[in-house]
Amino acid sequence: MQHCLDSYMELRGKQEIDEMEANSELARQGLLEDDQAHPGRPLRELLSRLRDSNMLPRNVKQVFGAWKIKHSRALQMRQQIFMF
């Protein structure tokens, strides 16, 4: 899933997307069906389960109820910069 979202962000020139945009892309790729009545709900539920089980990736954050998904290499680049 992360590779698919990373490719999507690279193609669109984005560093971060929200859960609705991410779920839409995952549905387009056939990885996670989206709920037409509540766009983004399947991914929100999955991310909530990962958060509750302490398995949420570092590039995924919940800010004031909204989920933000950053490109997975954005964190790696930032860590390399701060190492020097």
C-alpha positions in Angstrom: 0.0 0.0 0.0 2.8 2.4 1.0 4.6 1.9 -2.3 1.4 2.6 -4.2 0.8 5.8 -2.3 4.5 6.9 -2.7 4.3 6.4 -6.5 1.1 8.4 -6.6 2.6 11.3 -4.6 5.7 11.3 -6.8 3.5 11.4 -9.9 1.5 14.3 -8.5 4.5 16.1 -7.0 3.1 15.9 -3.5 4.8 15.2 -0.2 1.6 14.6 1.8 -2.0 13.5 1.1 -5.1 13.1 3.2 -7.0 9.8 3.9 -9.7 10.5 1.3 -7.2 11.1 -1.5 -5.2 8.1 -0.4 -8.3 5.8 -0.2 -9.4 7.0 -3.7 -6.0 6.0 -5.1 -5.9 2.7 -3.3 -9.4 1.9 -4.7 -8.2 2.9 -8.2 -5.4 0.4 -7.8 -7.7 -2.3 -6.5 -6.0 -2.5 -3.1 -8.8 -1.1 -0.8 -12.3 -0.4 -1.8 -13.7 3.1 -1.0 -17.1 3.8 0.5 -19.0 6.0 -1.9 -21.3 7.4 0.8 -18.3 8.1 3.1 -15.2 8.6 1.1 -12.0 7.6 2.9 -13.8 5.6 5.7 -12.2 2.2 5.0 -8.7 3.7 5.2 -9.6 5.7 8.3 -10.9 2.5 10.0 -7.7 0.7 9.0 -5.5 3.5 10.2 -7.4 3.6 13.5 -6.9 -0.1 14.1 -3.2 0.3 13.4 -3.0 3.2 15.8 -4.8 1.3 18.5 -2.4 -1.7 18.1 0.6 0.6 18.1 1.6 -0.4 14.5 1.0 2.9 12.7 3.9 3.8 10.3 5.9 6.9 11.3 4.8 8.7 8.1 1.1 8.6 9.0 -0.3 11.1 11.6 -3.7 12.0 12.9 -4.0 15.7 13.3 -7.3 17.0 14.8 -9.2 14.0 13.6 -7.8 14.2 10.0 -5.3 11.6 8.8 -2.1 12.9 6.9 0.0 10.5 5.0 3.5 11.7 4.0 5.8 10.2 1.4 7.8 7.5 3.2 11.2 8.9 2.0 10.4 12.4 3.3 11.2 11.2 6.8 14.4 9.5 5.7 15.6 12.6 3.9 14.9 14.8 7.0 16.8 12.4 9.3 19.8 12.5 7.0 19.8 16.3 6.9 19.7 16.5 10.7 22.4 14.0 11.3 25.1 16.4 10.2 
